[in-house]
Amino acid sequence: MFRKLEQTRVFEKVADQIRDLILGGVFAPEQKLPTEQELSQELDVSRSSIREALRVLESQELIEVRRGSGTYVAARLFKAGMRAEYNHWLFQHRESLTQLLQVRESIEVLTASLVAALDSEETLQRLEANLNAQLALINDQEPGNDEKNIETLAKLDTEFHLLISAASGNIIAHEILSHIMSPFSQSNKAIIYVRHRQRKMGIEHQAILDAIKAHDPQAVEYAMGAHITRVRSDISETEDNEKAIQNNSQLEKE
């Protein structure tokens, strides 16, 4: 009936407060932050808690530590802020997302295999058009387009997978996937926000499409399975990062 409550450590509260000030515009991009000692006095916490909080914010790319100079708000604050928010969202929802991906893997390996056994030129053309649109966005290096691209890429990603399930002829599988892909849209944006993940997505989708074109069910099963396994791994990274922060904190105390 009850869920265990997570205890919030002091450095997490410090990190949350500084993050809110940065994202709220109190500290501007490239502005120098107060020193550890000043923050310690201002917040009435130990300097070790300040260091741990700054380490968290640095890992989220919200701040930059410049040796011999001090700590500054990241120059590309918008991108860093969005990344921090997306990473936080993934960490908070990692268990439910992992379960959704387990279901997706079972269904999508099946539907992709069924499509590979078919010979539908219309399906291939629609998948090709979708993938070309993805690759155009992934290769778009124009500054300032990140957020718009992410939104569109997330939709194209969902559409790519649903095109395959719809073409499979298995109505039940397509119906189930349609329902579970909707709550996955936010995680799509979070996962593909980092550009190297965008490239991975494009490469993996290309491998899936190539296997379908070759009418090779085994190859497409492998490609689809590898794609979803990688997504699960990306979600697990958020938990690994959290554990690393905890471990570093414990080592400092020892």
C-alpha positions as CSV (number, residue, x, y, z in Angstrom):
1,M,0.0,0.0,0.0
2,F,2.8,2.4,0.9
3,R,6.0,3.2,-1.1
4,K,9.3,3.9,0.6
5,L,10.2,7.5,0.8
6,E,13.6,8.5,-0.6
7,Q,15.7,10.6,1.8
8,T,17.0,13.8,0.1
9,R,20.6,14.5,1.0
10,V,21.9,18.0,1.6
11,F,23.9,18.2,-1.6
12,E,20.9,17.3,-3.6
13,K,18.9,20.2,-2.1
14,V,21.8,22.5,-2.8
15,A,22.0,21.3,-6.4
16,D,18.3,21.7,-6.9
17,Q,18.4,25.3,-5.5
18,I,21.4,26.3,-7.7
19,R,19.8,24.6,-10.7
20,D,16.5,26.5,-10.2
21,L,18.5,29.8,-10.0
22,I,20.4,29.0,-13.2
23,L,17.3,27.9,-15.2
24,G,15.3,30.7,-13.8
25,G,17.7,33.3,-15.2
26,V,19.1,34.6,-11.9
27,F,22.6,33.4,-13.1
28,A,23.2,34.2,-16.8
29,P,25.2,32.0,-19.2
30,E,29.0,32.4,-18.6
31,Q,28.4,34.3,-15.3
32,K,30.7,33.4,-12.5
33,L,29.1,31.7,-9.5
34,P,30.0,32.5,-5.9
35,T,33.0,30.5,-4.5
36,E,32.5,27.3,-2.6
37,Q,33.2,29.2,0.7
38,E,30.6,31.9,-0.2
39,L,28.0,29.3,-1.1
40,S,28.7,27.4,2.0
41,Q,28.1,30.5,4.2
42,E,25.1,31.6,2.2
43,L,23.4,28.2,2.3
44,D,24.7,27.3,5.8
45,V,26.0,23.9,4.7
46,S,29.4,22.3,4.6
47,R,31.8,22.9,1.7
48,S,31.8,19.1,0.9
49,S,28.0,19.4,0.3
50,I,28.7,22.4,-2.0
51,R,31.4,20.4,-3.9
52,E,29.1,17.4,-4.4
53,A,26.3,19.7,-5.6
54,L,28.6,21.4,-8.1
55,R,29.8,18.0,-9.3
56,V,26.1,17.1,-10.1
57,L,25.5,20.3,-11.9
58,E,28.7,19.9,-13.9
59,S,27.7,16.4,-15.0
60,Q,24.4,17.9,-16.2
61,E,26.5,20.4,-18.2
62,L,24.8,23.4,-16.4
63,I,28.1,24.7,-15.1
64,E,31.8,24.7,-16.1
65,V,34.6,24.5,-13.7
66,R,37.6,26.5,-14.9
67,R,40.8,25.8,-13.1
68,G,42.4,28.8,-11.5
69,S,39.4,30.9,-12.4
70,G,36.3,29.5,-10.7
71,T,32.9,28.1,-11.6
72,Y,30.7,29.5,-14.4
73,V,27.3,29.0,-15.8
74,A,27.5,27.0,-19.0
75,A,27.7,29.1,-22.2
76,R,25.2,26.9,-24.0
77,L,22.7,27.1,-21.1
78,F,19.6,26.2,-23.1
79,K,20.9,23.0,-24.4
80,A,22.5,22.1,-21.0
81,G,19.3,22.9,-19.2
82,M,17.2,20.8,-21.5
83,R,19.6,17.9,-21.2
84,A,19.5,18.1,-17.4
85,E,15.7,18.2,-17.4
86,Y,15.5,15.2,-19.8
87,N,18.1,13.2,-17.8
88,H,16.2,13.9,-14.6
89,W,12.9,12.8,-16.2
90,L,14.5,9.5,-17.5
91,F,15.9,8.7,-14.0
92,Q,12.5,9.3,-12.4
93,H,10.7,7.0,-14.9
94,R,13.4,4.4,-15.6
95,E,11.5,1.4,-14.1
96,S,8.3,1.9,-16.0
97,L,10.2,2.7,-19.2
98,T,12.2,-0.5,-18.9
99,Q,9.0,-2.5,-18.5
100,L,7.5,-0.8,-21.6
101,L,10.6,-1.6,-23.6
102,Q,10.4,-5.2,-22.6
103,V,6.9,-5.3,-24.1
104,R,8.0,-3.3,-27.1
105,E,10.8,-5.7,-27.8
106,S,8.6,-8.8,-27.8
107,I,6.0,-7.2,-30.1
108,E,8.3,-5.3,-32.5
109,V,10.7,-8.1,-33.2
110,L,7.6,-10.1,-34.3
111,T,6.0,-7.3,-36.4
112,A,9.3,-6.4,-38.1
113,S,9.8,-10.1,-39.0
114,L,6.3,-10.3,-40.5
115,V,6.9,-7.2,-42.6
116,A,10.3,-8.6,-43.9
117,A,8.4,-11.7,-45.1
118,L,6.0,-9.5,-47.2
119,D,6.5,-7.7,-50.5
120,S,4.9,-4.3,-50.2
121,E,6.4,-1.5,-52.2
122,E,4.1,1.1,-50.6
123,T,5.4,0.1,-47.1
124,L,9.0,0.4,-48.2
125,Q,8.3,3.8,-49.8
126,R,6.7,5.1,-46.6
127,L,9.5,3.8,-44.4
128,E,12.1,5.3,-46.7
129,A,10.4,8.7,-46.7
130,N,10.2,8.6,-42.9
131,L,13.8,7.6,-42.5
132,N,15.0,10.3,-45.0
133,A,13.2,12.9,-42.9
134,Q,14.9,11.6,-39.8
135,L,18.4,11.7,-41.4
136,A,17.8,15.2,-42.7
137,L,17.1,16.4,-39.1
138,I,20.0,14.4,-37.6
139,N,22.4,16.0,-40.1
140,D,21.0,19.5,-39.6
141,Q,23.7,21.4,-37.7
142,E,22.0,24.8,-37.7
143,P,22.3,26.3,-34.2
144,G,19.1,26.9,-32.3
145,N,17.2,24.2,-34.0
146,D,17.8,21.5,-31.4
147,E,14.5,21.7,-29.5
148,K,12.4,21.9,-32.7
149,N,14.3,19.0,-34.2
150,I,13.9,16.9,-31.1
151,E,10.2,17.3,-31.1
152,T,10.0,16.3,-34.8
153,L,12.5,13.4,-34.5
154,A,10.5,11.9,-31.6
155,K,7.3,12.0,-33.7
156,L,9.1,10.5,-36.7
157,D,10.6,7.7,-34.5
158,T,7.2,6.8,-33.2
159,E,5.8,6.9,-36.8
160,F,8.6,4.6,-38.0
161,H,7.8,1.9,-35.5
162,L,4.0,2.2,-36.0
163,L,4.4,2.0,-39.8
164,I,6.1,-1.4,-39.4
165,S,3.5,-2.7,-36.9
166,A,0.6,-1.5,-39.1
167,A,2.1,-3.2,-42.2
168,S,2.7,-6.5,-40.4
169,G,-1.0,-7.4,-40.7
170,N,-1.1,-8.4,-37.0
171,I,-3.9,-6.1,-35.8
172,I,-3.6,-7.0,-32.2
173,A,0.1,-6.3,-32.1
174,H,-0.4,-3.0,-33.8
175,E,-3.2,-2.0,-31.4
176,I,-1.0,-2.8,-28.3
177,L,2.0,-1.0,-29.7
178,S,-0.2,2.1,-30.6
179,H,-1.3,2.3,-27.0
180,I,2.2,1.9,-25.4
181,M,4.0,4.2,-27.9
182,S,2.0,7.2,-26.7
183,P,3.4,7.4,-23.1
184,F,6.9,6.7,-24.7
185,S,7.0,10.0,-26.6
186,Q,8.5,12.0,-23.8
187,S,11.3,9.4,-23.3
188,N,12.0,9.5,-27.0
189,K,12.7,13.2,-26.7
190,A,14.9,12.6,-23.7
191,I,16.9,9.7,-25.2
192,I,17.6,11.3,-28.6
193,Y,18.4,14.8,-27.2
194,V,22.1,14.0,-27.2
195,R,23.3,14.2,-30.8
196,H,25.3,10.9,-30.7
197,R,22.1,9.2,-29.8
198,Q,20.4,10.8,-32.7
199,R,23.1,9.3,-35.0
200,K,22.7,5.9,-33.4
201,M,18.9,6.0,-33.9
202,G,19.4,6.8,-37.6
203,I,22.0,4.0,-38.1
204,E,19.8,1.5,-36.3
205,H,16.6,2.5,-38.2
206,Q,18.6,2.2,-41.5
207,A,19.7,-1.4,-40.5
208,I,16.0,-2.3,-39.8
209,L,14.9,-0.9,-43.1
210,D,17.7,-2.6,-45.0
211,A,16.8,-6.0,-43.5
212,I,13.1,-5.4,-44.5
213,K,14.1,-4.5,-48.0
214,A,16.2,-7.7,-48.2
215,H,13.2,-9.7,-47.0
216,D,15.4,-11.2,-44.3
217,P,13.3,-11.9,-41.1
218,Q,16.3,-13.1,-39.1
219,A,18.3,-9.9,-39.9
220,V,15.4,-7.7,-39.1
221,E,14.7,-9.5,-35.8
222,Y,18.4,-8.9,-34.8
223,A,18.3,-5.3,-35.9
224,M,15.1,-4.4,-34.1
225,G,16.3,-6.3,-30.9
226,A,19.6,-4.5,-31.0
227,H,17.9,-1.1,-31.4
228,I,15.6,-1.6,-28.4
229,T,18.4,-3.0,-26.3
230,R,20.4,0.1,-26.9
231,V,17.5,2.3,-25.9
232,R,17.2,0.3,-22.6
233,S,21.0,0.8,-22.1
234,D,20.6,4.6,-22.6
235,I,18.0,4.7,-19.9
236,S,20.1,2.6,-17.6
237,E,22.9,5.3,-17.9
238,T,20.9,7.7,-15.8
239,E,20.9,5.2,-12.9
240,D,24.6,4.5,-13.4
241,N,25.4,8.2,-13.3
242,E,23.4,8.6,-10.1
243,K,25.3,5.7,-8.5
244,A,28.6,7.2,-9.6
245,I,27.7,10.4,-7.9
246,Q,26.7,8.6,-4.7
247,N,30.0,6.5,-4.7
248,N,32.1,9.6,-5.2
249,S,30.3,11.2,-2.3
250,Q,30.9,8.2,-0.1
251,L,34.6,8.1,-1.0
252,E,35.1,11.7,-0.1
253,K,33.5,11.2,3.3
254,E,35.8,8.2,3.9
